[in-house]
Amino acid sequence: MGNVSTSVKLRDQEVAGRTIARVMSASLPELVNHLLSDENEDPNFLPAFLMCLEIFTTPTKLVTLLIEHHVALMEMWLNVHAEIHKERERERCEERDKRDSQNVRAMQRSCFVLVEVLQVYGMVEDDALRYKIVEMSRDLMKTGRAEVAQQIRRVILLYDGGDTDTDGDSTTITDAKRRRRMRKARRASIISKATEDSVTPNPPSSLSSTSTLPPAATEVHTPLSSLNITTVQSSIFDCSSMSIAKQLSLIDERVFMEVAADEVLAWRKKQEPELSPNVFAMITQFNRTSMWAATTILMQLTLTERAKAFQKLVDVCKCLRKLRSFNMLMAVLSAFNSSAVHRLSHTQFAAGTKTRTVLERLKSLMSCDGGFVTLRSALETCRRPAIPYLGMYLSDITLIHHGNRDYVEPSAVDEEVPMQDQEPIVNFAKMRKVHDVIHNIQFFQEQGHNLASDSIVEAMLGDFEHEDADRLFEISLYAEPRDASIDDIA
């Protein structure tokens, strides 16, 4: 292990109505010292540390540091108790009692962190470390912390399949292992589906229309019936707008609840289905929904039918807003902003002033202007359950990664220690920002809508069949040729 750096950068910040010193940067050993210290008053320090652990170290290295701390604390505890045993006058042992309590609390914290690390990242493979972890549980039994010792033993049993002596509940452990296997199998299934899906998994960057319009196939108005279009006019009009919005929310929520912290962490550097399967699944469903909505409008044969479909989908957007289903709201709104639909000025006019006003209000809510400032304000005040727009958080995590270094230059350098042996200084302010983004996602995952599937709407939506963007634009040009008057297409 390298040498500890010479300083920890702290900054006073207000948290939960009181001012506390928060770590901005420090070496890994200093971060661990702060983690186990009585002086650590930051409630978000441990969650941020554990969530971003693999950015600045490895679980094995952290476990090694925790064991080293434990061994040192246990030696101090034994020395203090030896002194107490020799000293007969209890009033003269108050200072030692205080140190004893501090040591036990620090040991308890180190073991709590150890349990969290092992539960998230798995048991270390080094046999010597595994033996020391067992010894830690035995030491805790000596200090009277049997409950914490049992937590360590349960984790050991979880990964060793019951080889370790423990009184842990084997039924609970078996269930936990089964859940982990099921999650691994589902993850593999999602990866396969995301890889094979033909829809390009790219989240929309904004609601502004910037696509270059392809050249018109012809400037002569030709009836849409000549394009051999199969209409969908007997579909969405047979279902209520709220029932459609609920089904869209249900489909989206099923995947949203499975998005894990490690998937979002991986996204900051690489956007790959193998690393972020549920993120890709959400993006794929987002794109399919957007294309389906655009297809629904453009597959109507007449101006009146298109305007009716336009009104219906705006009404679905209103219902999605009521359900606080912001991700699907953005997906449907993206359809209105696609080049094929955005250019349908006569269709929008025929849909009516009220419909256009509602649409603009919803677009303003979901606008990316100011870093989604309006949407963020709505999410801060809205009650749960709610499904946030995932693309906003994916943008956040990417910007944080590229705009902030993982490590910073030390404020002071120990000239007696070669630079290559000095501990790097972790930019913990960045880790806290990363944690805050993922915590926002997890906050909305804590409570679901508990919606029931509607078989009629489910059948209507099907697999979200849709035309591709080029085909939709071709249909759009036939529906409303450039410079055509409303009389020409009515």
N, C-alpha and C positions, 0 to 999 in steps of 0.2 A: 504494500500500500504506500502511496506517495505521501509527502509531507503536507501537513495542514497549512493552508494559507494564513496570512497574518491578520485578516480582518473580515468582519461580517458587515455588510451594508444594510442598515435599518432605516425605516422611514415611519414616522408617526402618521397614522391614518385613523379615521373614524370608522368604527365597525359596531353596528348595533347600538348606536348612541353613545359610545365611549371611545376614547382615543387609546390605541395600542400601538406598540412597535411591531412593524411587519418587516420580515426579511425580504430584501430586494435582490441580494446576491450573496452567495457564500459557497465554499467548497462543500463537497459531499460530507466529509466528517463533521464540518460545522453545522450542516443542515441536520444531521442525525443528532448532534449534541443539543441543538435547539428543539428538535422534535421531542426529546426525552426530558427536557428541562421544565422545572416548575415555573420558570419565567415565560414560557410560551403561552400567551393568552389569545393567540389568533385561532379562532374556531375553524378557519378554512385552510390552515397550514397543512394539517395531516391529509385531508381529502385531496388537495392539490398535489402534495408530495407523492401520494400513492398513485393517483391517476396518471401523472406525468413521469413516473419512475423510470420507464424504459427510454425516455428521451435523454437522460443524463447519466444513467448507470445501468447495471443489470441486477435482477433479483438476487442472484448468487452473491454479488459483491455487497449488496445491502444486508443480506442475511449474515454474511461474514462479519460486517461491522456491528450488527446487533448482538451477535454472539460475543464479540470482543468486549462490547460495553457490558454485557451481562456478567461475563467472567470477572471483570474489574469491579463491578458493583457487588457481586456476591462475595468477593474477597474482602471488600470494605465492610460488608454486613457481618461476616464472620469475625472480623477483627473487633468491630464495635461490640458484638455480643460477648466476645471473650473478655473485653474490658468491663462490661456490665456485670458479668458473672463474678469477676474479682472484686468489683467495687460494692461494698455493703451499704454505703450511704446513698440512697436513691436520689436525694436532692442534688447531689454532686454529679449526677448522670444526665441531667436535663439536656445538655448540649449534645451528648452522644445519642440520646433518644431522638432528638430532632434530626440528626444526621441519619440515624437508622430509618426513620420514617421516610426521609427523602430518598434514600437508597432503594427502599422497597417500592416506593411509588415509581421510581425510574425503571426498576426491573419489571414492574407490572406494565408500564407503558411500552417498553421494548418488546415484551412478549405479545402485547396486543398488536403492535405493528407487525411483528413476525407472523402472527396468525392471519392478519389481513393480506400480507404479501403472499403467503403460501396458498390461501384460498383463491386469490386472483390469478397468480402466476404458476402455481403448482409446486410440488415438492422438489427440492434441489436434488440433483443426482449424485453429488459427492457424498460418499459413505461417511467420511469423517465429519462433515457438516451435519448429516442426518443424526449421527450419534450424539453430537453436541446439542442438537435440538431436543433430543430425548432427555439429556442431562439437565437442560434448562427447566423442563417440566418437573423434574425431581427436585431441583433447587427451589422452585416455587412452592412445592409441597412443604419444604423445610421452613419457608418464611411464612407459612400460614395462608398462602394464596392458592388454595386447592382448586377454586373455580377456574382461574386462569390456566393452571396446569392442565386441567381436564380439556380446556379448549385446544391447547397444543396437541394433546394426545388424540383428540378426535380428528384433527387435521391429519396427523400421522396415519391414523387408521384409514382415513378416507383414501389416501394414496397407496397405502401398503396392503389394502385388502384384508385388514384384520390381523396382521402379523404382530402388531405391537400390543403389549399388555395394557388394557384400558377398560374402564367401565362404561365407555361411550355407548350410545344407543345404536346398535347395529342396524336396526330397521331404518332409522333416519338416515344413516350414512349410505345404506343401499339405495334409498330413494334419491339421495343427492347424486350418487354416481350415475343412476339411471337417467336423471334429468340432464346431467352433463353429456352423456352419450347421445341422448335424443337431440340436444342442442347441436352437437357436432354433426350428427347425421342431417339435421335440417339445414345447417350451414352449407354442407356439401351440396345438398339439393338446390339451394338458392344460387350457389356459385354456378352450377351447371346451367340452370335456367337463365341466369343473367348473361352467361357467356354465349348461349345459343340464340337468345332473343334477337330478332332482327332490328328492333328499334334502337337507334343510336342513343346511348345513355348520357346525354349532355344537358345539365340544368340550364334553364333560360337565364340570361345575364340581366335582363331588365324587361320592362314592359314597353319600352320604346321600340317603334318599328324602324329597323335600320336595314332590313333585307333588300338586296338589289332585285328589282322585279325582272323576271325573265321576259324576253320578247314575246309579243302576242303571236298566237298561232295564225290569227287572221284578224283584220279590223272589221270584217263584215259580220253583222249579227246573224248568227245561225241558231235555230231553236235548240234548246237543251235536249230535247227528245232525240235529236240526231246523234247525240254522244253515247247512246245506249246506256243511260244512267239507271241504275236500280234505286228507286226512292226508298226513304225510310220514314215517310210521313205518317205511317201507322204505328210508330214506336213511342217516342218520348211524349207524344200528345195523349197517350193512353195512361200515363202515370202522373201522379202529382209531383210538383216541383220539389216538395219536401221529401217525398219518398225517394226520389232520385238522389237528392243531396245526402240523405242518410245512407243510402247504399254506397255512394262514392266515398263517404267518410269511413264507413265500415271497412271497405276494401283497403283504404289508405292506412287506417289505424292498425290493422293486423300486422302490416310490415313495420310501421313506425315504432310499435312497441318492442320490436326485435332489434332495432338499431342499437348496437353496443358501443361503449366508449372507445374500445380499441379500433373499431371501424372508422370512427371520426378522427381519431389520432392518426391512423394510417393515411387518411385522405389528405392530410396537410402536406404530405410529400409525394405520394403516389396514388393515382386514381385508378385502381385495378379491382375487378370483380372478386378476385381471390382474397383480397385484403378487406374489402368493404362490401360484402355481398348484399346485405340488407339496404345499404345506402344506394347501391346500383338498382336494386329491386324497386325502391321508391322512385328513383329518377325514371326508370323505364315505365312504371305505371303513370307517372306524371306526364311523360311524353305521349303515351298512348291515349290518355284522357284528353289531352289538348288536341291531338289529331282527330280523335273521335268527335269532339265537339265541333271542330271546323268542318268535318265531313258531314255532320248532321245538318248544318246550315246549308252547305253548298249542294247537297244532294236533293234539295227541294226544287221542283221543276219550274215553279212560277215565282214572281216577285212577292206575291201575297204569302205563299207558303214559306219562302225564305224569311220574310219579316216575322212570321208567326214563330218559326224555329228560333230566330234571333231573340224574340221576346221571351220565349220559354227558357232558353239557356241563361238569360240575364236573371230571370226569376229563380232559377236553380242557384245562381251565384248569391242572390239575396239569402236564400235558405242556408247555403254553406256558411255565410257570414253569421247567421243566427246560431248555427251549430258550432261556431268558432273553429271551423275546419279550413284553416288558412292555406294549407298546402294544396288541397283540391281547388280551393277558390282561385289560387294563382294559376293552376293548370287550366281551368276553364277560361279565365281571363286571357291567358296566353293565346287561346284560339281566336278570340276577338281581335287580338293584335297581330295575328299572322298576316302575311302579305296578301294571301288569298281572300281573307275575310275583311281585313282593314280597308281594302279598296272598294268594297261594296257600298258606296255612298247612298245609292237609291234604296237599298235594303235597309240601311240604318235609318234613313228618313222615314220610310214606310213603317218602321217599328214604333215610331212615335217619340215625342219629346220626353215623356216620362221615362220611357225605357232608356233612352240615351243619357238622361240625367243620372239615373241609378247606376248605369254602367260607368260613367265618368267618376262618380263618387267612390265606387269600389276600386277603380283603377288608382285613384288618388291614395286610398288606404294602403294599397299594395305596392305603391311606387317605390323604386329603388333610390329615389332622390334623397340626398343626405344620409346615405347608408341605411335606407329603410327606416328613417326616423319616425314616420307616422305609424308604421306597422309595429315597431318596437314599443312605442308608447301604448298601442292597443294591447299588446301582449303583456305589458307590465300591469295593466289594470283589469284585464279580462279574467273571469273565473274559470276554473277547470271543471270539466274536461275540455281540452282544446288540443288541436294538432297544429303546431307552428309550421311556417314555411321553411322546410329543411334547407333549401338553397341559400337562404340568408346565413345560416350558421356554417354551412360549408364554405361560403365566401369568407366569413369571419376567421375560421380556423386557418384558411390558406393565407390570408393577409397577415395574420399574426405570425405565422411561421416565416414567411418571406420578409417581413418587416422587422423582425427581432432575432438576434443571434441566440443560440442555445447557451453560449458561454460569453463572459465579458472579461475585459482586462482587469487584473487585480489592482486594487487601490494602492497596495504596497507590496514590494517584492523582497523576499528573504534572499539576500545576495550570497549567503553561505550555502544555499541549496541550489544545485543545477536546475535550470528552467525545466528540463524534461522530467524532473522528479517532483516538481511542485504540483499540487492538486489544482485542477482547473476550477475556475470560479463559475458556478452555475447561475445563469440569469433566471433567478426564481420569479422575478416579476413577470417574465414571459410565461412560465409554468402556471402562474396564477391566472393569467388571461386565458390560456388554453382551458384550464379547469372551469372557468366561469362559463365559457361557451358550451362545453359538454354538460355542465350542471344545468344550464337552461333547458337543454334537450331532455335530460333526465327528470327535471321538474315536471314537464308535461307528460312524461311516460308514467308517472305515479298514479294517474287516474284516467281510466278510459270512458268512452261514451256508453258502453254497455248496450249497443244497438243490436237489434235482431235483423237477420237477413230477410229481405223481401224477395220471394221467389219470382214474382212477376217482373219486378225491376231488374233482378239479376238476369232473367232470361232476355229482357230487352237490351241490357248492356252487352250481354254475351261476352266475347273476348275483346270488346272495344274495336271491332273491325273498322278500318279506316283506309282512305286513299293516301298515297304519299304526297309530299308537298308539291312536287312538280305537276302531278295530276290535278290536285286541288286548284292550283293556279290556272291551269288550262281551263278547267270548268268555270272558274271565276271569270275568265275573259269571255267565255261564251255567255255566261249569265248577265254580265254587265260589260259590254265592250267599251273600250276607252272612248270618251267623248260622246257616248250614247245618252240620249235624253230619256226621261222616265217614260215618255210616250213610246219610245222605241222598244222598251223591254216589258212594258206593262201587259 
